[in-house]
């Protein structure tokens, strides 16, 4: 079982804000003028990036003035997208202190720090009261969490009756060992990829009703093909991109991810569940 400090260390970096700032400068903009769209290539750390975010969030019917929880928020990009698109308030929680610190700085750059707040914490034991949130979402987080039932139980606890949770994770869809490293793990001991059935059982086991499931394998392969074309045409990575988060072996991680999906071992899948009374 991977320890939380090992997972945090996998994602952490000592100079993340400096590298993002350098990327912003290379784009010809500044922290005072940078936009949500400018930052999207680095702060939407999931398959499909911003292109996947909109339809995913629509699945839980976020309304203006909802208080929404972003579980495993990373830099908070999806939370900022939600706040800007739906007019909601977002609180994010993440295990990696640097992601929280840098993410709050990005909120400040965009003037969104009153609508989006990121805090340090564990998705299995969040620092929030029962029934604090109207909706919740989670993107590419469960692959680092072994106990899916505890994850579902905590989501149930913090949601108000009638609230919904949307999950977008890489899930096991076929046999065979995964090729490592991948974006969420450098070696097998950090990876807890599970089939859709495990998520469904966990959610239903704590009282959720599963209302939607969506396999995004074809979308993912198209997305990665576009990334390869963009890299080949540009002669190198863009000023801002997921390579800033994934480090020097970013290309290998992406190649392994594509191979794992193409060979039918894993696929990104969405699942939406509703909390009863």
Helices and strands as residue ranges (DSSP letters): H 4-11, H 16-26, H 36-43, H 49-58, E 67-71, H 77-86, E 89-94, H 97-109, E 116-120, E 133-139, G 142-144, H 148-158, E 159-172, G 188-190, H 196-205, E 208-215, H 217-234, H 243-246, H 250-262, E 266-275
